Amino acid sequence: MQKACPECGEKIVGRTDKKFCSDYCRNAYNNKINKDSTNLVRNVNNLLRKNYRILQELNPTDKTKTTKSKLLAKGFNFEYFTSIYTTKTGTVYYFVYDLGYLPLESDYYALVKRN
């Protein structure tokens, strides 16, 4: 019984447990299957990367202060961060990897870097 490649339909030659005719077909097949989840992950990673670059640009000294309007003007998205840190006193910091921000009064934000 001849097996056919699930990607291109070509006859499979070789080992009996072989599923694809080539590495190219195996990769193409798996990329199609994982396309939706890969796109979601890629989009979220791109948003996190953008937020990280913005925090990095506005906080060159590891601790500074900025406004919400400056963050928004650069395209910062407050819905995407990697972790939340709450201090013993209840202060809540939002982090994008090792760079964080703390909402202050009057639309100001403290920008910090975790060591």
Sequence and secondary structure as in RCSB ss.txt:
>XXXX:A:sequence
MQKACPECGEKIVGRTDKKFCSDYCRNAYNNKINKDSTNLVRNVNNLLRKNYRILQELNPTDKTKTTKSKLLAKG
FNFEYFTSIYTTKTGTVYYFVYDLGYLPLESDYYALVKRN
>XXXX:A:secstr
   B TTT  B  S TT   SSHHHHHHHHHHHTHHHHHHHHHHHHHHHHHHHHHHHH TTSEEEEEHHHHHHTT
  TT  SEEEE TT  EEEEETTEEEEE STTEEEEEE  
